[in-house]
Amino acid sequence: MKLSNKSQALYDLIAPAVAACGVDLWGIEFLPQGKRSLLRIYIDKALNENVEPVLNEDGEVEQGRGIGVQDCVLVTQQVGAMLDVHDPISGEYALEVSSPGWDRPFFQLNQLPAYTGQQVALRLIAAVENRRKFQAKLLSVDLENEIIQVEVEGQHVLEIDSNNIDKANLIYQD
């Protein structure tokens, strides 16, 4: 779970602008695609259980949690202006801002502990037991040793080095 050098540089540049909007930067994806690249920014908010649900100006019910359209618009404006000034991406690019959603992608190992006991989809860089793709239950996360433990097919426990994880997503379960 390591960002490329370009993605890390963009993350470092974008983080203060996102924080200024009062939301958390969950992660970014930078996808160079020939003439037109894509920069996708995921933002999130912490749960606030003390807030009563309210109707915002867009007619959305806000429950004290989650990202709304206004948050995405604000971050798009803030980050867009900052990118125009610093111009870190050569050529044309599209900027997308959204919440991580139900099937949230994970970008850093420290995002995983909150989802212990839930199903995750993993794509590995190097195969473990002849497999590069897994759907498994997340059993534990060892931040110090950068290792996760997962249970595959309800019986088989694997330890996976976080540096071997290419992509990780939460699997939404109703």
Chimera marker file (.cmm) of the C-alpha trace (Angstrom):
<marker_set name="trace">
<marker id="1" x="0.000" y="0.000" z="0.000" r="1" g="1" b="0" radius="0.5"/>
<marker id="2" x="2.413" y="2.565" z="-1.182" r="1" g="1" b="0" radius="0.5"/>
<marker id="3" x="1.699" y="5.563" z="-3.379" r="1" g="1" b="0" radius="0.5"/>
<marker id="4" x="3.813" y="6.206" z="-6.453" r="1" g="1" b="0" radius="0.5"/>
<marker id="5" x="6.194" y="9.178" z="-6.217" r="1" g="1" b="0" radius="0.5"/>
<marker id="6" x="3.876" y="11.300" z="-8.391" r="1" g="1" b="0" radius="0.5"/>
<marker id="7" x="0.795" y="10.359" z="-6.331" r="1" g="1" b="0" radius="0.5"/>
<marker id="8" x="2.644" y="11.070" z="-3.067" r="1" g="1" b="0" radius="0.5"/>
<marker id="9" x="3.728" y="14.501" z="-4.339" r="1" g="1" b="0" radius="0.5"/>
<marker id="10" x="0.134" y="15.280" z="-5.352" r="1" g="1" b="0" radius="0.5"/>
<marker id="11" x="-1.158" y="13.994" z="-1.994" r="1" g="1" b="0" radius="0.5"/>
<marker id="12" x="1.247" y="16.270" z="-0.108" r="1" g="1" b="0" radius="0.5"/>
<marker id="13" x="0.242" y="19.249" z="-2.249" r="1" g="1" b="0" radius="0.5"/>
<marker id="14" x="-3.521" y="18.616" z="-2.012" r="1" g="1" b="0" radius="0.5"/>
<marker id="15" x="-3.788" y="17.685" z="1.691" r="1" g="1" b="0" radius="0.5"/>
<marker id="16" x="-3.710" y="21.254" z="3.126" r="1" g="1" b="0" radius="0.5"/>
<marker id="17" x="-6.342" y="22.470" z="0.626" r="1" g="1" b="0" radius="0.5"/>
<marker id="18" x="-8.666" y="19.581" z="1.534" r="1" g="1" b="0" radius="0.5"/>
<marker id="19" x="-8.131" y="20.140" z="5.277" r="1" g="1" b="0" radius="0.5"/>
<marker id="20" x="-9.057" y="23.815" z="4.808" r="1" g="1" b="0" radius="0.5"/>
<marker id="21" x="-12.481" y="22.619" z="3.606" r="1" g="1" b="0" radius="0.5"/>
<marker id="22" x="-13.160" y="20.864" z="6.927" r="1" g="1" b="0" radius="0.5"/>
<marker id="23" x="-13.022" y="17.301" z="5.571" r="1" g="1" b="0" radius="0.5"/>
<marker id="24" x="-10.455" y="14.491" z="5.673" r="1" g="1" b="0" radius="0.5"/>
<marker id="25" x="-8.375" y="13.435" z="2.683" r="1" g="1" b="0" radius="0.5"/>
<marker id="26" x="-9.039" y="9.675" z="2.482" r="1" g="1" b="0" radius="0.5"/>
<marker id="27" x="-6.826" y="9.102" z="-0.555" r="1" g="1" b="0" radius="0.5"/>
<marker id="28" x="-6.064" y="9.948" z="-4.162" r="1" g="1" b="0" radius="0.5"/>
<marker id="29" x="-5.737" y="8.094" z="-7.433" r="1" g="1" b="0" radius="0.5"/>
<marker id="30" x="-3.701" y="9.586" z="-10.265" r="1" g="1" b="0" radius="0.5"/>
<marker id="31" x="-4.279" y="7.789" z="-13.547" r="1" g="1" b="0" radius="0.5"/>
<marker id="32" x="-2.191" y="9.064" z="-16.470" r="1" g="1" b="0" radius="0.5"/>
<marker id="33" x="-4.223" y="8.306" z="-19.598" r="1" g="1" b="0" radius="0.5"/>
<marker id="34" x="-2.372" y="9.631" z="-22.621" r="1" g="1" b="0" radius="0.5"/>
<marker id="35" x="-3.455" y="13.178" z="-23.411" r="1" g="1" b="0" radius="0.5"/>
<marker id="36" x="-5.983" y="13.436" z="-20.590" r="1" g="1" b="0" radius="0.5"/>
<marker id="37" x="-5.117" y="12.171" z="-17.120" r="1" g="1" b="0" radius="0.5"/>
<marker id="38" x="-7.492" y="11.622" z="-14.208" r="1" g="1" b="0" radius="0.5"/>
<marker id="39" x="-6.979" y="12.846" z="-10.651" r="1" g="1" b="0" radius="0.5"/>
<marker id="40" x="-9.558" y="11.317" z="-8.302" r="1" g="1" b="0" radius="0.5"/>
<marker id="41" x="-9.718" y="12.612" z="-4.732" r="1" g="1" b="0" radius="0.5"/>
<marker id="42" x="-11.603" y="10.763" z="-1.992" r="1" g="1" b="0" radius="0.5"/>
<marker id="43" x="-12.764" y="12.785" z="1.006" r="1" g="1" b="0" radius="0.5"/>
<marker id="44" x="-14.474" y="11.678" z="4.222" r="1" g="1" b="0" radius="0.5"/>
<marker id="45" x="-15.870" y="13.065" z="7.482" r="1" g="1" b="0" radius="0.5"/>
<marker id="46" x="-15.736" y="11.604" z="10.959" r="1" g="1" b="0" radius="0.5"/>
<marker id="47" x="-18.927" y="10.404" z="12.610" r="1" g="1" b="0" radius="0.5"/>
<marker id="48" x="-20.545" y="12.909" z="14.966" r="1" g="1" b="0" radius="0.5"/>
<marker id="49" x="-23.275" y="11.098" z="16.893" r="1" g="1" b="0" radius="0.5"/>
<marker id="50" x="-24.294" y="14.234" z="18.831" r="1" g="1" b="0" radius="0.5"/>
<marker id="51" x="-25.648" y="16.029" z="15.761" r="1" g="1" b="0" radius="0.5"/>
<marker id="52" x="-29.364" y="15.848" z="14.955" r="1" g="1" b="0" radius="0.5"/>
<marker id="53" x="-30.245" y="15.101" z="11.302" r="1" g="1" b="0" radius="0.5"/>
<marker id="54" x="-30.850" y="18.286" z="9.312" r="1" g="1" b="0" radius="0.5"/>
<marker id="55" x="-31.951" y="19.191" z="5.801" r="1" g="1" b="0" radius="0.5"/>
<marker id="56" x="-29.190" y="21.100" z="3.980" r="1" g="1" b="0" radius="0.5"/>
<marker id="57" x="-29.651" y="23.671" z="1.182" r="1" g="1" b="0" radius="0.5"/>
<marker id="58" x="-29.552" y="20.886" z="-1.456" r="1" g="1" b="0" radius="0.5"/>
<marker id="59" x="-32.449" y="19.059" z="0.192" r="1" g="1" b="0" radius="0.5"/>
<marker id="60" x="-30.153" y="16.282" z="1.447" r="1" g="1" b="0" radius="0.5"/>
<marker id="61" x="-30.595" y="14.862" z="4.944" r="1" g="1" b="0" radius="0.5"/>
<marker id="62" x="-27.311" y="15.123" z="6.820" r="1" g="1" b="0" radius="0.5"/>
<marker id="63" x="-26.918" y="12.686" z="9.699" r="1" g="1" b="0" radius="0.5"/>
<marker id="64" x="-23.739" y="14.177" z="11.164" r="1" g="1" b="0" radius="0.5"/>
<marker id="65" x="-21.669" y="11.914" z="8.949" r="1" g="1" b="0" radius="0.5"/>
<marker id="66" x="-20.719" y="11.533" z="5.393" r="1" g="1" b="0" radius="0.5"/>
<marker id="67" x="-19.834" y="13.649" z="2.466" r="1" g="1" b="0" radius="0.5"/>
<marker id="68" x="-22.436" y="15.726" z="0.663" r="1" g="1" b="0" radius="0.5"/>
<marker id="69" x="-22.466" y="17.397" z="-2.719" r="1" g="1" b="0" radius="0.5"/>
<marker id="70" x="-21.495" y="20.728" z="-1.148" r="1" g="1" b="0" radius="0.5"/>
<marker id="71" x="-18.361" y="19.175" z="0.364" r="1" g="1" b="0" radius="0.5"/>
<marker id="72" x="-17.325" y="17.843" z="-3.052" r="1" g="1" b="0" radius="0.5"/>
<marker id="73" x="-17.987" y="21.197" z="-4.735" r="1" g="1" b="0" radius="0.5"/>
<marker id="74" x="-15.986" y="23.081" z="-2.104" r="1" g="1" b="0" radius="0.5"/>
<marker id="75" x="-13.008" y="20.691" z="-2.333" r="1" g="1" b="0" radius="0.5"/>
<marker id="76" x="-13.140" y="20.766" z="-6.156" r="1" g="1" b="0" radius="0.5"/>
<marker id="77" x="-12.972" y="24.580" z="-6.126" r="1" g="1" b="0" radius="0.5"/>
<marker id="78" x="-10.231" y="24.731" z="-3.491" r="1" g="1" b="0" radius="0.5"/>
<marker id="79" x="-8.032" y="21.998" z="-4.992" r="1" g="1" b="0" radius="0.5"/>
<marker id="80" x="-8.691" y="23.147" z="-8.569" r="1" g="1" b="0" radius="0.5"/>
<marker id="81" x="-7.473" y="26.668" z="-7.766" r="1" g="1" b="0" radius="0.5"/>
<marker id="82" x="-4.405" y="25.303" z="-5.982" r="1" g="1" b="0" radius="0.5"/>
<marker id="83" x="-3.568" y="23.000" z="-8.921" r="1" g="1" b="0" radius="0.5"/>
<marker id="84" x="-3.935" y="25.925" z="-11.334" r="1" g="1" b="0" radius="0.5"/>
<marker id="85" x="-1.355" y="27.881" z="-9.340" r="1" g="1" b="0" radius="0.5"/>
<marker id="86" x="1.181" y="25.053" z="-8.820" r="1" g="1" b="0" radius="0.5"/>
<marker id="87" x="0.507" y="23.211" z="-12.128" r="1" g="1" b="0" radius="0.5"/>
<marker id="88" x="1.907" y="19.808" z="-10.978" r="1" g="1" b="0" radius="0.5"/>
<marker id="89" x="0.216" y="17.813" z="-13.770" r="1" g="1" b="0" radius="0.5"/>
<marker id="90" x="1.461" y="18.271" z="-17.315" r="1" g="1" b="0" radius="0.5"/>
<marker id="91" x="-1.196" y="18.310" z="-20.019" r="1" g="1" b="0" radius="0.5"/>
<marker id="92" x="-4.936" y="18.079" z="-19.616" r="1" g="1" b="0" radius="0.5"/>
<marker id="93" x="-6.531" y="16.270" z="-16.703" r="1" g="1" b="0" radius="0.5"/>
<marker id="94" x="-9.947" y="15.690" z="-15.177" r="1" g="1" b="0" radius="0.5"/>
<marker id="95" x="-10.455" y="16.313" z="-11.464" r="1" g="1" b="0" radius="0.5"/>
<marker id="96" x="-13.001" y="14.149" z="-9.616" r="1" g="1" b="0" radius="0.5"/>
<marker id="97" x="-13.900" y="14.539" z="-5.935" r="1" g="1" b="0" radius="0.5"/>
<marker id="98" x="-16.106" y="12.028" z="-4.124" r="1" g="1" b="0" radius="0.5"/>
<marker id="99" x="-16.637" y="10.090" z="-0.924" r="1" g="1" b="0" radius="0.5"/>
<marker id="100" x="-14.975" y="6.679" z="-0.642" r="1" g="1" b="0" radius="0.5"/>
<marker id="101" x="-18.445" y="5.099" z="-0.858" r="1" g="1" b="0" radius="0.5"/>
<marker id="102" x="-19.635" y="1.737" z="0.440" r="1" g="1" b="0" radius="0.5"/>
<marker id="103" x="-16.841" y="-0.179" z="-1.269" r="1" g="1" b="0" radius="0.5"/>
<marker id="104" x="-14.195" y="2.241" z="-0.067" r="1" g="1" b="0" radius="0.5"/>
<marker id="105" x="-10.677" y="1.794" z="-1.369" r="1" g="1" b="0" radius="0.5"/>
<marker id="106" x="-7.893" y="1.761" z="1.205" r="1" g="1" b="0" radius="0.5"/>
<marker id="107" x="-4.770" y="3.823" z="0.598" r="1" g="1" b="0" radius="0.5"/>
<marker id="108" x="-2.880" y="3.489" z="3.872" r="1" g="1" b="0" radius="0.5"/>
<marker id="109" x="-2.442" y="0.634" z="6.291" r="1" g="1" b="0" radius="0.5"/>
<marker id="110" x="-3.708" y="2.756" z="9.205" r="1" g="1" b="0" radius="0.5"/>
<marker id="111" x="-7.138" y="2.966" z="7.527" r="1" g="1" b="0" radius="0.5"/>
<marker id="112" x="-7.734" y="-0.784" z="7.882" r="1" g="1" b="0" radius="0.5"/>
<marker id="113" x="-8.036" y="-1.416" z="11.676" r="1" g="1" b="0" radius="0.5"/>
<marker id="114" x="-11.489" y="0.214" z="11.833" r="1" g="1" b="0" radius="0.5"/>
<marker id="115" x="-12.730" y="-2.453" z="9.408" r="1" g="1" b="0" radius="0.5"/>
<marker id="116" x="-11.420" y="-5.533" z="11.248" r="1" g="1" b="0" radius="0.5"/>
<marker id="117" x="-13.955" y="-8.353" z="10.971" r="1" g="1" b="0" radius="0.5"/>
<marker id="118" x="-15.302" y="-7.153" z="7.629" r="1" g="1" b="0" radius="0.5"/>
<marker id="119" x="-14.815" y="-8.514" z="4.110" r="1" g="1" b="0" radius="0.5"/>
<marker id="120" x="-12.138" y="-6.951" z="1.914" r="1" g="1" b="0" radius="0.5"/>
<marker id="121" x="-11.017" y="-7.486" z="-1.653" r="1" g="1" b="0" radius="0.5"/>
<marker id="122" x="-7.252" y="-7.583" z="-2.133" r="1" g="1" b="0" radius="0.5"/>
<marker id="123" x="-5.110" y="-7.492" z="-5.253" r="1" g="1" b="0" radius="0.5"/>
<marker id="124" x="-1.486" y="-8.367" z="-4.575" r="1" g="1" b="0" radius="0.5"/>
<marker id="125" x="1.700" y="-7.450" z="-6.398" r="1" g="1" b="0" radius="0.5"/>
<marker id="126" x="3.253" y="-10.901" z="-5.951" r="1" g="1" b="0" radius="0.5"/>
<marker id="127" x="1.175" y="-14.071" z="-5.602" r="1" g="1" b="0" radius="0.5"/>
<marker id="128" x="0.636" y="-15.639" z="-2.168" r="1" g="1" b="0" radius="0.5"/>
<marker id="129" x="-0.183" y="-19.344" z="-2.375" r="1" g="1" b="0" radius="0.5"/>
<marker id="130" x="-0.512" y="-19.009" z="-6.176" r="1" g="1" b="0" radius="0.5"/>
<marker id="131" x="-3.146" y="-16.254" z="-5.959" r="1" g="1" b="0" radius="0.5"/>
<marker id="132" x="-2.976" y="-12.534" z="-6.531" r="1" g="1" b="0" radius="0.5"/>
<marker id="133" x="-6.668" y="-11.763" z="-5.873" r="1" g="1" b="0" radius="0.5"/>
<marker id="134" x="-8.547" y="-12.524" z="-2.664" r="1" g="1" b="0" radius="0.5"/>
<marker id="135" x="-11.862" y="-11.809" z="-1.048" r="1" g="1" b="0" radius="0.5"/>
<marker id="136" x="-11.287" y="-12.375" z="2.620" r="1" g="1" b="0" radius="0.5"/>
<marker id="137" x="-12.281" y="-11.438" z="6.145" r="1" g="1" b="0" radius="0.5"/>
<marker id="138" x="-9.864" y="-8.952" z="7.703" r="1" g="1" b="0" radius="0.5"/>
<marker id="139" x="-8.751" y="-10.502" z="10.999" r="1" g="1" b="0" radius="0.5"/>
<marker id="140" x="-6.025" y="-8.154" z="12.213" r="1" g="1" b="0" radius="0.5"/>
<marker id="141" x="-3.718" y="-5.322" z="11.227" r="1" g="1" b="0" radius="0.5"/>
<marker id="142" x="-0.187" y="-5.075" z="12.638" r="1" g="1" b="0" radius="0.5"/>
<marker id="143" x="0.810" y="-1.456" z="11.997" r="1" g="1" b="0" radius="0.5"/>
<marker id="144" x="4.275" y="-1.878" z="13.513" r="1" g="1" b="0" radius="0.5"/>
<marker id="145" x="5.295" y="-4.827" z="11.307" r="1" g="1" b="0" radius="0.5"/>
<marker id="146" x="3.105" y="-3.698" z="8.361" r="1" g="1" b="0" radius="0.5"/>
<marker id="147" x="1.293" y="-7.034" z="8.091" r="1" g="1" b="0" radius="0.5"/>
<marker id="148" x="-2.385" y="-7.910" z="7.835" r="1" g="1" b="0" radius="0.5"/>
<marker id="149" x="-4.043" y="-11.229" z="8.624" r="1" g="1" b="0" radius="0.5"/>
<marker id="150" x="-6.991" y="-12.365" z="6.546" r="1" g="1" b="0" radius="0.5"/>
<marker id="151" x="-9.222" y="-15.410" z="6.563" r="1" g="1" b="0" radius="0.5"/>
<marker id="152" x="-9.859" y="-16.783" z="3.077" r="1" g="1" b="0" radius="0.5"/>
<marker id="153" x="-12.921" y="-18.922" z="2.344" r="1" g="1" b="0" radius="0.5"/>
<marker id="154" x="-13.824" y="-19.111" z="6.029" r="1" g="1" b="0" radius="0.5"/>
<marker id="155" x="-10.986" y="-21.426" z="6.987" r="1" g="1" b="0" radius="0.5"/>
<marker id="156" x="-7.542" y="-20.494" z="5.711" r="1" g="1" b="0" radius="0.5"/>
<marker id="157" x="-5.598" y="-17.695" z="7.501" r="1" g="1" b="0" radius="0.5"/>
<marker id="158" x="-2.929" y="-15.785" z="5.570" r="1" g="1" b="0" radius="0.5"/>
<marker id="159" x="-0.436" y="-13.144" z="6.642" r="1" g="1" b="0" radius="0.5"/>
<marker id="160" x="0.173" y="-10.552" z="3.950" r="1" g="1" b="0" radius="0.5"/>
<marker id="161" x="2.899" y="-7.918" z="3.913" r="1" g="1" b="0" radius="0.5"/>
<marker id="162" x="1.273" y="-4.531" z="3.296" r="1" g="1" b="0" radius="0.5"/>
<marker id="163" x="3.998" y="-3.677" z="0.759" r="1" g="1" b="0" radius="0.5"/>
<marker id="164" x="2.676" y="-6.573" z="-1.356" r="1" g="1" b="0" radius="0.5"/>
<marker id="165" x="-0.829" y="-5.051" z="-1.570" r="1" g="1" b="0" radius="0.5"/>
<marker id="166" x="-1.522" y="-3.351" z="-4.882" r="1" g="1" b="0" radius="0.5"/>
<marker id="167" x="-5.193" y="-2.540" z="-4.150" r="1" g="1" b="0" radius="0.5"/>
<marker id="168" x="-7.539" y="-3.077" z="-1.226" r="1" g="1" b="0" radius="0.5"/>
<marker id="169" x="-11.266" y="-2.343" z="-1.020" r="1" g="1" b="0" radius="0.5"/>
<marker id="170" x="-14.016" y="-2.905" z="1.485" r="1" g="1" b="0" radius="0.5"/>
<marker id="171" x="-16.723" y="-5.283" z="0.242" r="1" g="1" b="0" radius="0.5"/>
<marker id="172" x="-20.112" y="-3.812" z="1.059" r="1" g="1" b="0" radius="0.5"/>
<marker id="173" x="-22.425" y="-6.171" z="2.897" r="1" g="1" b="0" radius="0.5"/>
<marker id="174" x="-26.045" y="-5.372" z="3.596" r="1" g="1" b="0" radius="0.5"/>
<link id1="1" id2="2" r="1" g="1" b="0" radius="0.2"/>
<link id1="2" id2="3" r="1" g="1" b="0" radius="0.2"/>
<link id1="3" id2="4" r="1" g="1" b="0" radius="0.2"/>
<link id1="4" id2="5" r="1" g="1" b="0" radius="0.2"/>
<link id1="5" id2="6" r="1" g="1" b="0" radius="0.2"/>
<link id1="6" id2="7" r="1" g="1" b="0" radius="0.2"/>
<link id1="7" id2="8" r="1" g="1" b="0" radius="0.2"/>
<link id1="8" id2="9" r="1" g="1" b="0" radius="0.2"/>
<link id1="9" id2="10" r="1" g="1" b="0" radius="0.2"/>
<link id1="10" id2="11" r="1" g="1" b="0" radius="0.2"/>
<link id1="11" id2="12" r="1" g="1" b="0" radius="0.2"/>
<link id1="12" id2="13" r="1" g="1" b="0" radius="0.2"/>
<link id1="13" id2="14" r="1" g="1" b="0" radius="0.2"/>
<link id1="14" id2="15" r="1" g="1" b="0" radius="0.2"/>
<link id1="15" id2="16" r="1" g="1" b="0" radius="0.2"/>
<link id1="16" id2="17" r="1" g="1" b="0" radius="0.2"/>
<link id1="17" id2="18" r="1" g="1" b="0" radius="0.2"/>
<link id1="18" id2="19" r="1" g="1" b="0" radius="0.2"/>
<link id1="19" id2="20" r="1" g="1" b="0" radius="0.2"/>
<link id1="20" id2="21" r="1" g="1" b="0" radius="0.2"/>
<link id1="21" id2="22" r="1" g="1" b="0" radius="0.2"/>
<link id1="22" id2="23" r="1" g="1" b="0" radius="0.2"/>
<link id1="23" id2="24" r="1" g="1" b="0" radius="0.2"/>
<link id1="24" id2="25" r="1" g="1" b="0" radius="0.2"/>
<link id1="25" id2="26" r="1" g="1" b="0" radius="0.2"/>
<link id1="26" id2="27" r="1" g="1" b="0" radius="0.2"/>
<link id1="27" id2="28" r="1" g="1" b="0" radius="0.2"/>
<link id1="28" id2="29" r="1" g="1" b="0" radius="0.2"/>
<link id1="29" id2="30" r="1" g="1" b="0" radius="0.2"/>
<link id1="30" id2="31" r="1" g="1" b="0" radius="0.2"/>
<link id1="31" id2="32" r="1" g="1" b="0" radius="0.2"/>
<link id1="32" id2="33" r="1" g="1" b="0" radius="0.2"/>
<link id1="33" id2="34" r="1" g="1" b="0" radius="0.2"/>
<link id1="34" id2="35" r="1" g="1" b="0" radius="0.2"/>
<link id1="35" id2="36" r="1" g="1" b="0" radius="0.2"/>
<link id1="36" id2="37" r="1" g="1" b="0" radius="0.2"/>
<link id1="37" id2="38" r="1" g="1" b="0" radius="0.2"/>
<link id1="38" id2="39" r="1" g="1" b="0" radius="0.2"/>
<link id1="39" id2="40" r="1" g="1" b="0" radius="0.2"/>
<link id1="40" id2="41" r="1" g="1" b="0" radius="0.2"/>
<link id1="41" id2="42" r="1" g="1" b="0" radius="0.2"/>
<link id1="42" id2="43" r="1" g="1" b="0" radius="0.2"/>
<link id1="43" id2="44" r="1" g="1" b="0" radius="0.2"/>
<link id1="44" id2="45" r="1" g="1" b="0" radius="0.2"/>
<link id1="45" id2="46" r="1" g="1" b="0" radius="0.2"/>
<link id1="46" id2="47" r="1" g="1" b="0" radius="0.2"/>
<link id1="47" id2="48" r="1" g="1" b="0" radius="0.2"/>
<link id1="48" id2="49" r="1" g="1" b="0" radius="0.2"/>
<link id1="49" id2="50" r="1" g="1" b="0" radius="0.2"/>
<link id1="50" id2="51" r="1" g="1" b="0" radius="0.2"/>
<link id1="51" id2="52" r="1" g="1" b="0" radius="0.2"/>
<link id1="52" id2="53" r="1" g="1" b="0" radius="0.2"/>
<link id1="53" id2="54" r="1" g="1" b="0" radius="0.2"/>
<link id1="54" id2="55" r="1" g="1" b="0" radius="0.2"/>
<link id1="55" id2="56" r="1" g="1" b="0" radius="0.2"/>
<link id1="56" id2="57" r="1" g="1" b="0" radius="0.2"/>
<link id1="57" id2="58" r="1" g="1" b="0" radius="0.2"/>
<link id1="58" id2="59" r="1" g="1" b="0" radius="0.2"/>
<link id1="59" id2="60" r="1" g="1" b="0" radius="0.2"/>
<link id1="60" id2="61" r="1" g="1" b="0" radius="0.2"/>
<link id1="61" id2="62" r="1" g="1" b="0" radius="0.2"/>
<link id1="62" id2="63" r="1" g="1" b="0" radius="0.2"/>
<link id1="63" id2="64" r="1" g="1" b="0" radius="0.2"/>
<link id1="64" id2="65" r="1" g="1" b="0" radius="0.2"/>
<link id1="65" id2="66" r="1" g="1" b="0" radius="0.2"/>
<link id1="66" id2="67" r="1" g="1" b="0" radius="0.2"/>
<link id1="67" id2="68" r="1" g="1" b="0" radius="0.2"/>
<link id1="68" id2="69" r="1" g="1" b="0" radius="0.2"/>
<link id1="69" id2="70" r="1" g="1" b="0" radius="0.2"/>
<link id1="70" id2="71" r="1" g="1" b="0" radius="0.2"/>
<link id1="71" id2="72" r="1" g="1" b="0" radius="0.2"/>
<link id1="72" id2="73" r="1" g="1" b="0" radius="0.2"/>
<link id1="73" id2="74" r="1" g="1" b="0" radius="0.2"/>
<link id1="74" id2="75" r="1" g="1" b="0" radius="0.2"/>
<link id1="75" id2="76" r="1" g="1" b="0" radius="0.2"/>
<link id1="76" id2="77" r="1" g="1" b="0" radius="0.2"/>
<link id1="77" id2="78" r="1" g="1" b="0" radius="0.2"/>
<link id1="78" id2="79" r="1" g="1" b="0" radius="0.2"/>
<link id1="79" id2="80" r="1" g="1" b="0" radius="0.2"/>
<link id1="80" id2="81" r="1" g="1" b="0" radius="0.2"/>
<link id1="81" id2="82" r="1" g="1" b="0" radius="0.2"/>
<link id1="82" id2="83" r="1" g="1" b="0" radius="0.2"/>
<link id1="83" id2="84" r="1" g="1" b="0" radius="0.2"/>
<link id1="84" id2="85" r="1" g="1" b="0" radius="0.2"/>
<link id1="85" id2="86" r="1" g="1" b="0" radius="0.2"/>
<link id1="86" id2="87" r="1" g="1" b="0" radius="0.2"/>
<link id1="87" id2="88" r="1" g="1" b="0" radius="0.2"/>
<link id1="88" id2="89" r="1" g="1" b="0" radius="0.2"/>
<link id1="89" id2="90" r="1" g="1" b="0" radius="0.2"/>
<link id1="90" id2="91" r="1" g="1" b="0" radius="0.2"/>
<link id1="91" id2="92" r="1" g="1" b="0" radius="0.2"/>
<link id1="92" id2="93" r="1" g="1" b="0" radius="0.2"/>
<link id1="93" id2="94" r="1" g="1" b="0" radius="0.2"/>
<link id1="94" id2="95" r="1" g="1" b="0" radius="0.2"/>
<link id1="95" id2="96" r="1" g="1" b="0" radius="0.2"/>
<link id1="96" id2="97" r="1" g="1" b="0" radius="0.2"/>
<link id1="97" id2="98" r="1" g="1" b="0" radius="0.2"/>
<link id1="98" id2="99" r="1" g="1" b="0" radius="0.2"/>
<link id1="99" id2="100" r="1" g="1" b="0" radius="0.2"/>
<link id1="100" id2="101" r="1" g="1" b="0" radius="0.2"/>
<link id1="101" id2="102" r="1" g="1" b="0" radius="0.2"/>
<link id1="102" id2="103" r="1" g="1" b="0" radius="0.2"/>
<link id1="103" id2="104" r="1" g="1" b="0" radius="0.2"/>
<link id1="104" id2="105" r="1" g="1" b="0" radius="0.2"/>
<link id1="105" id2="106" r="1" g="1" b="0" radius="0.2"/>
<link id1="106" id2="107" r="1" g="1" b="0" radius="0.2"/>
<link id1="107" id2="108" r="1" g="1" b="0" radius="0.2"/>
<link id1="108" id2="109" r="1" g="1" b="0" radius="0.2"/>
<link id1="109" id2="110" r="1" g="1" b="0" radius="0.2"/>
<link id1="110" id2="111" r="1" g="1" b="0" radius="0.2"/>
<link id1="111" id2="112" r="1" g="1" b="0" radius="0.2"/>
<link id1="112" id2="113" r="1" g="1" b="0" radius="0.2"/>
<link id1="113" id2="114" r="1" g="1" b="0" radius="0.2"/>
<link id1="114" id2="115" r="1" g="1" b="0" radius="0.2"/>
<link id1="115" id2="116" r="1" g="1" b="0" radius="0.2"/>
<link id1="116" id2="117" r="1" g="1" b="0" radius="0.2"/>
<link id1="117" id2="118" r="1" g="1" b="0" radius="0.2"/>
<link id1="118" id2="119" r="1" g="1" b="0" radius="0.2"/>
<link id1="119" id2="120" r="1" g="1" b="0" radius="0.2"/>
<link id1="120" id2="121" r="1" g="1" b="0" radius="0.2"/>
<link id1="121" id2="122" r="1" g="1" b="0" radius="0.2"/>
<link id1="122" id2="123" r="1" g="1" b="0" radius="0.2"/>
<link id1="123" id2="124" r="1" g="1" b="0" radius="0.2"/>
<link id1="124" id2="125" r="1" g="1" b="0" radius="0.2"/>
<link id1="125" id2="126" r="1" g="1" b="0" radius="0.2"/>
<link id1="126" id2="127" r="1" g="1" b="0" radius="0.2"/>
<link id1="127" id2="128" r="1" g="1" b="0" radius="0.2"/>
<link id1="128" id2="129" r="1" g="1" b="0" radius="0.2"/>
<link id1="129" id2="130" r="1" g="1" b="0" radius="0.2"/>
<link id1="130" id2="131" r="1" g="1" b="0" radius="0.2"/>
<link id1="131" id2="132" r="1" g="1" b="0" radius="0.2"/>
<link id1="132" id2="133" r="1" g="1" b="0" radius="0.2"/>
<link id1="133" id2="134" r="1" g="1" b="0" radius="0.2"/>
<link id1="134" id2="135" r="1" g="1" b="0" radius="0.2"/>
<link id1="135" id2="136" r="1" g="1" b="0" radius="0.2"/>
<link id1="136" id2="137" r="1" g="1" b="0" radius="0.2"/>
<link id1="137" id2="138" r="1" g="1" b="0" radius="0.2"/>
<link id1="138" id2="139" r="1" g="1" b="0" radius="0.2"/>
<link id1="139" id2="140" r="1" g="1" b="0" radius="0.2"/>
<link id1="140" id2="141" r="1" g="1" b="0" radius="0.2"/>
<link id1="141" id2="142" r="1" g="1" b="0" radius="0.2"/>
<link id1="142" id2="143" r="1" g="1" b="0" radius="0.2"/>
<link id1="143" id2="144" r="1" g="1" b="0" radius="0.2"/>
<link id1="144" id2="145" r="1" g="1" b="0" radius="0.2"/>
<link id1="145" id2="146" r="1" g="1" b="0" radius="0.2"/>
<link id1="146" id2="147" r="1" g="1" b="0" radius="0.2"/>
<link id1="147" id2="148" r="1" g="1" b="0" radius="0.2"/>
<link id1="148" id2="149" r="1" g="1" b="0" radius="0.2"/>
<link id1="149" id2="150" r="1" g="1" b="0" radius="0.2"/>
<link id1="150" id2="151" r="1" g="1" b="0" radius="0.2"/>
<link id1="151" id2="152" r="1" g="1" b="0" radius="0.2"/>
<link id1="152" id2="153" r="1" g="1" b="0" radius="0.2"/>
<link id1="153" id2="154" r="1" g="1" b="0" radius="0.2"/>
<link id1="154" id2="155" r="1" g="1" b="0" radius="0.2"/>
<link id1="155" id2="156" r="1" g="1" b="0" radius="0.2"/>
<link id1="156" id2="157" r="1" g="1" b="0" radius="0.2"/>
<link id1="157" id2="158" r="1" g="1" b="0" radius="0.2"/>
<link id1="158" id2="159" r="1" g="1" b="0" radius="0.2"/>
<link id1="159" id2="160" r="1" g="1" b="0" radius="0.2"/>
<link id1="160" id2="161" r="1" g="1" b="0" radius="0.2"/>
<link id1="161" id2="162" r="1" g="1" b="0" radius="0.2"/>
<link id1="162" id2="163" r="1" g="1" b="0" radius="0.2"/>
<link id1="163" id2="164" r="1" g="1" b="0" radius="0.2"/>
<link id1="164" id2="165" r="1" g="1" b="0" radius="0.2"/>
<link id1="165" id2="166" r="1" g="1" b="0" radius="0.2"/>
<link id1="166" id2="167" r="1" g="1" b="0" radius="0.2"/>
<link id1="167" id2="168" r="1" g="1" b="0" radius="0.2"/>
<link id1="168" id2="169" r="1" g="1" b="0" radius="0.2"/>
<link id1="169" id2="170" r="1" g="1" b="0" radius="0.2"/>
<link id1="170" id2="171" r="1" g="1" b="0" radius="0.2"/>
<link id1="171" id2="172" r="1" g="1" b="0" radius="0.2"/>
<link id1="172" id2="173" r="1" g="1" b="0" radius="0.2"/>
<link id1="173" id2="174" r="1" g="1" b="0" radius="0.2"/>
</marker_set>
